[in-house]
């Protein structure tokens, strides 16, 4: 009998959103007439920008003609998309990168999970607490985290508490760590890291020869001008940071699947003999070996968001979701619940009067509204709760009326 990867057995229970789906399904079976409003999983509800649809229709037509048909494309992504990403998100902001440092993929979730493969299993990781579960779970699967303690934390992980007491900004670790996961705008708290905070982390990584794995999937939602959109806005970051971006929430590609990762050629790790090894080549090797490339049709759709019309349409959709965020945040505050986020991110992080899973059950049972328990994002997420602004406007208003009646 084949032996399994026993690290999978270290994972506590099911994946967070699978457990939510299970509880909602059980409730729906018991209450088939209930009108459930879902503000839990961060999935978009508005259609793709028209510019993307038109570009993909054109690309489909190209696939129907021998002269314009496309087979396997470059695993790293077509030049037309990589160049558009470079110009719009980096060059225009004064960041000097090259297109071949950008790797197009099927989404930042995949890349955030897969990036750990190019690092040794004896590296020590640091993650914010609470945090997006993929960072931790994929390292557990790899065998990098040690055992799970009774306190809900793994022995081989350095946790960086993020609560209202420190304005949800993780403190520098007291011990040296090798891999640092940062997310700004943050999922789940909806808060951001300032330029000064990011500069501290870049300085720490440079001093300790660490690598920052920076998730900027929600950068397009930043409204305040002084908040960095990319970690590469910080001097020295190109020597120590890998950045993940996504079209999922930016342009509604959650079902279409497209994202990208930036691996500067100046970021390096240490080899078996102590030699310096650039991470760019390692990621390129992993990417080309295990990934056949994002479909041409999807990449044409993604590139369309960088047209003048595409940018206008994307801004409209983001504004729609951010108005939902305002309605949720202000609605919660009116009934005396403390809420954070919702200014530079589509998530609202609220303090709960009871344990977060109890709050989940109450909200589902009394208001028929689904959110995400903070405890599912880490021990410091207990007594917090996440709501997303990705819903329909009328449903969002209805959800807030129901929640307000509960309190």
C-alpha positions in Angstrom: 0.0 0.0 0.0 1.3 3.4 -0.9 2.3 5.7 2.0 0.6 9.1 2.1 2.1 12.4 2.9 1.4 12.5 6.6 1.7 16.2 6.7 -1.8 16.4 5.3 -3.1 14.8 8.5 -1.7 17.7 10.5 -4.2 20.0 9.0 -6.9 20.9 11.5 -10.3 19.9 10.1 -11.5 20.9 6.7 -10.5 24.0 4.7 -12.3 27.0 6.2 -14.6 27.7 3.3 -15.5 24.1 3.0 -16.7 24.1 6.6 -18.7 27.2 6.0 -20.3 25.5 2.9 -21.1 22.4 5.0 -22.9 24.4 7.8 -24.8 26.5 5.3 -25.9 23.4 3.4 -27.1 21.8 6.6 -29.0 24.9 7.6 -30.6 25.1 4.2 -31.7 21.5 4.4 -33.4 22.2 7.7 -34.9 25.5 6.4 -35.5 25.1 2.7 -37.5 28.3 2.4 -34.8 30.5 4.0 -33.5 33.3 1.7 -29.8 33.1 2.6 -27.6 36.1 1.7 -23.9 35.2 1.3 -21.3 37.8 2.4 -18.8 35.1 3.4 -16.5 33.9 0.6 -14.9 36.7 -1.3 -16.4 35.9 -4.7 -17.4 38.6 -7.1 -21.0 39.0 -8.4 -20.7 41.7 -11.1 -20.0 40.6 -14.7 -16.7 40.9 -16.4 -15.9 44.3 -17.9 -17.3 44.6 -21.4 -13.9 45.3 -22.7 -12.7 41.9 -21.5 -15.7 40.1 -23.0 -15.2 41.7 -26.4 -11.5 40.8 -26.3 -12.2 37.2 -25.4 -14.9 37.0 -28.1 -12.3 38.2 -30.6 -9.8 35.7 -29.3 -12.3 32.8 -29.7 -12.8 33.8 -33.3 -9.0 33.7 -33.8 -9.0 30.2 -32.5 -11.4 29.2 -35.3 -9.1 30.2 -38.1 -5.9 28.3 -39.1 -4.0 31.5 -39.6 -4.7 32.9 -36.1 -5.1 29.6 -34.1 -2.9 29.3 -31.0 -1.7 26.1 -29.4 0.7 25.9 -26.5 1.7 29.4 -25.5 4.7 30.6 -23.4 4.3 29.2 -19.9 5.3 32.5 -18.4 2.6 34.4 -20.3 2.2 36.1 -23.6 4.3 39.2 -24.1 1.3 41.4 -24.8 -0.1 40.8 -21.3 3.3 40.9 -19.5 4.2 44.2 -21.1 0.7 45.7 -20.3 1.1 44.6 -16.6 4.6 46.1 -16.5 3.6 49.4 -17.9 0.4 49.9 -16.0 1.2 48.5 -12.5 5.0 49.2 -12.3 6.6 51.5 -14.8 3.8 54.1 -14.4 4.5 54.1 -10.7 8.3 54.6 -11.1 9.1 51.0 -10.5 11.9 49.5 -12.7 11.2 45.9 -13.6 11.4 43.9 -16.8 8.6 41.9 -18.4 10.4 38.6 -18.0 10.3 39.0 -14.3 6.4 38.7 -14.5 4.9 35.2 -14.6 1.3 34.9 -15.6 -0.7 32.1 -13.9 -4.2 30.9 -13.2 -4.5 33.0 -10.1 -2.5 34.4 -7.1 -4.0 31.7 -4.8 -2.2 29.0 -6.8 1.1 31.0 -6.8 0.9 31.8 -3.1 0.5 28.1 -2.4 3.1 26.9 -4.9 5.9 29.4 -4.2 7.0 27.5 -1.1 8.1 24.6 -3.3 11.3 26.4 -4.3 12.3 26.8 -0.6 13.9 24.2 1.7 11.6 22.6 4.2 13.9 23.6 7.1 13.2 27.3 6.5 11.2 29.0 9.2 8.2 30.9 8.1 6.5 33.9 9.6 2.8 34.6 9.0 0.4 37.3 10.2 -2.3 36.1 12.6 -5.1 36.2 11.4 -4.2 35.5 7.8 -5.4 34.0 4.5 -5.3 30.2 5.3 -3.5 29.2 2.1 -0.1 30.6 3.3 -0.1 28.3 6.4 -1.9 25.3 5.0 0.5 24.8 2.0 3.5 25.0 4.3 1.9 22.4 6.6 1.4 20.2 3.6 5.1 20.6 2.7 6.2 19.6 6.2 7.7 23.0 7.2 5.6 23.8 10.2 6.1 21.3 13.0 3.2 19.9 15.0 0.0 21.6 16.0 -0.3 22.6 19.6 -3.3 22.9 21.9 -3.1 26.6 21.4 -4.0 26.2 17.7 -0.5 27.1 16.6 2.2 25.1 14.8 5.5 24.8 16.7 7.6 25.6 13.6 5.8 28.8 12.7 6.5 32.3 13.9 3.1 34.0 14.3 2.7 37.7 14.0 -0.4 38.9 16.0 -2.5 41.4 14.2 -5.3 42.9 16.4 -6.8 46.2 17.1 -4.2 46.7 19.8 -1.4 47.1 17.2 -3.7 48.5 14.4 -3.5 45.2 12.6 0.2 45.8 11.7 2.4 42.8 12.4 5.4 43.5 14.6 8.9 42.4 13.6 9.7 38.9 15.0 12.2 38.6 17.8 13.9 35.6 16.3 15.3 35.3 12.8 12.9 33.9 10.1 13.5 32.9 6.5 10.2 33.4 4.7 7.8 36.2 5.6 4.2 36.3 4.3 2.7 39.8 4.2 -0.7 40.7 2.7 -1.7 44.3 2.0 -4.5 45.2 1.6 -5.0 42.4 4.1 -7.3 39.5 3.9 -9.2 39.1 6.2 -8.8 42.4 8.2 -9.3 44.8 5.2 -6.5 47.0 6.6 -3.3 48.1 4.9 0.4 48.5 5.8 1.8 52.0 5.5 5.0 52.9 3.6 6.8 53.1 7.0 5.7 49.7 8.1 6.7 48.1 4.8 10.1 49.8 5.0 10.7 48.1 8.4 10.0 44.7 6.9 12.2 45.3 3.9 15.0 46.5 6.2 14.5 43.4 8.4 14.6 41.1 5.3 17.7 42.7 4.0 19.5 42.4 7.4 18.5 38.8 7.9 18.7 37.5 4.3 15.0 36.7 4.4 12.5 36.6 1.6 9.2 38.5 1.8 6.2 36.9 0.0 3.9 39.8 -0.6 0.3 39.3 -1.5 -1.1 42.4 -3.2 -4.2 40.7 -4.7 -6.4 43.6 -3.6 -4.1 46.5 -4.6 -6.7 47.9 -7.0 -9.0 48.6 -4.1 -6.7 51.1 -2.4 -8.2 54.5 -2.4 -5.8 56.5 -0.2 -2.9 57.9 -2.2 -0.2 57.4 0.5 -0.8 53.7 0.8 1.7 51.6 -1.4 0.2 49.6 -4.2 3.3 47.4 -4.5 6.1 46.5 -2.2 8.5 47.5 -4.9 7.6 51.1 -4.1 9.9 50.6 -1.1 13.6 51.1 -1.7 15.5 47.8 -1.6 12.4 45.6 -1.9 13.5 44.2 -5.3 16.3 42.4 -3.5 14.2 40.6 -1.0 10.5 40.4 -2.1 8.3 38.4 -4.4 4.9 39.9 -5.2 1.6 38.2 -6.1 -1.2 39.9 -8.0 -4.6 38.8 -9.3 -7.3 39.7 -11.9 -9.9 37.9 -9.8 -11.1 40.7 -7.6 -9.6 43.5 -9.8 -11.7 42.6 -12.9 -14.0 39.7 -11.8 -11.8 36.9 -13.0 -12.6 34.5 -10.1 -14.2 32.1 -12.5 -12.0 33.0 -15.5 -8.7 32.5 -13.6 -5.8 34.8 -14.2 -3.1 36.3 -12.0 0.6 36.8 -12.0 3.7 36.7 -9.8 6.7 39.0 -9.9 10.1 37.5 -9.2 12.9 40.0 -9.6 16.2 38.6 -10.8 17.8 40.2 -7.8 16.0 38.1 -5.2 18.1 35.2 -4.0 18.3 32.3 -1.6 21.1 30.1 -0.3 22.1 26.8 -2.0 23.2 23.5 -0.4 26.8 24.6 -0.5 26.1 28.1 0.8 26.2 29.7 -2.6 23.8 32.5 -3.7 21.0 31.2 -6.0 18.6 33.6 -7.8 15.0 32.6 -7.2 13.9 33.8 -10.6 15.4 30.8 -12.3 14.0 28.4 -9.8 10.5 29.7 -10.1 10.8 29.7 -13.9 11.8 26.0 -13.7 8.9 25.1 -11.5 6.5 27.2 -13.5 7.5 25.6 -16.9 7.6 22.1 -15.5 4.2 22.1 -13.7 2.2 24.6 -15.6 1.2 24.8 -19.3 0.3 28.4 -19.3 -2.9 30.5 -18.9 -5.2 30.1 -21.9 -4.7 32.6 -24.7 -8.3 33.6 -24.6 -8.2 34.5 -20.9 -4.9 36.4 -21.3 -6.5 38.5 -24.1 -9.4 39.3 -21.7 -7.0 40.2 -18.9 -4.9 42.5 -21.2 -8.1 44.4 -22.1 -8.4 45.8 -18.6 -5.4 48.0 -19.4 -7.1 49.7 -22.3 -8.7 53.1 -21.6 -12.2 51.7 -21.8 -11.2 48.7 -19.7 -9.7 50.9 -17.0 -12.9 52.9 -16.8 -15.1 49.8 -16.5 -12.8 48.3 -13.8 -13.0 51.5 -11.8 -16.8 51.5 -12.0 -17.0 47.9 -10.7 -14.5 48.5 -7.9 -16.5 51.7 -6.9 -19.7 49.5 -6.8 -18.1 47.1 -4.4 -16.5 49.8 -2.3 -19.9 51.5 -1.9 -21.2 48.2 -0.6 -18.2 48.2 1.8 -19.3 51.7 3.1 -22.8 50.5 3.6 -21.7 47.5 5.6 -19.1 49.4 7.7 -21.4 52.3 8.6 -24.4 49.9 9.2 -22.4 47.9 11.7 -21.2 51.1 13.5 -24.7 52.3 13.8 -25.7 49.3 15.9 -22.6 49.6 18.1 -20.4 47.0 16.5 -16.8 48.0 16.0 -15.7 47.6 12.4 -12.4 47.9 10.5 -11.4 47.9 6.9 -13.7 48.7 4.0 -11.7 51.8 3.0 -8.8 50.3 1.0 -10.2 46.8 0.7 -13.5 45.0 0.0 -13.5 43.3 3.4 -14.9 44.5 6.7 -13.5 43.0 9.9 -15.8 43.4 12.9 -15.5 42.6 16.6 -18.0 40.0 17.8 -19.6 39.9 21.2 -19.3 36.1 21.2 -16.8 33.5 19.9 -16.7 33.8 16.1 -18.2 30.5 15.1 -21.1 31.2 17.6 -21.5 34.6 15.9 -21.6 32.8 12.5 -24.4 30.4 13.7 -26.4 33.3 15.2 -26.1 35.4 12.0 -27.1 32.4 9.9 -29.9 31.3 12.1 -31.5 34.7 12.9 -30.6 36.9 9.9 -30.0 34.2 7.3 -26.7 36.0 6.4 -23.4 34.1 5.9 -20.1 35.6 6.9 -16.7 34.2 7.8 -15.6 33.4 11.4 -12.4 35.1 12.3 -11.1 32.0 14.1 -10.8 30.3 10.7 -8.0 32.8 9.9 -5.9 32.0 13.0 -6.1 32.1 16.8 -5.9 36.0 16.9 -9.0 36.0 14.6 -11.2 34.8 17.5 -13.9 37.3 18.4 -13.7 38.8 15.0 -15.7 38.2 11.9 -15.3 39.0 8.2 -18.0 40.3 5.8 -17.3 40.9 2.1 -18.6 43.7 -0.1 -18.8 41.6 -3.2 -22.5 41.0 -3.1 -25.3 42.6 -5.0 -26.3 46.1 -3.9 -29.9 45.3 -2.9 -28.8 42.1 -1.2 -26.1 44.0 0.7 -28.7 46.5 1.9 -31.1 43.7 2.9 -28.3 41.9 4.7 -27.5 45.0 6.8 -31.1 45.5 7.7 -31.3 41.9 8.9 -28.0 42.2 10.9 -29.1 45.5 12.4 -32.4 43.9 13.6 -30.3 41.2 15.4 -28.6 43.8 17.5 
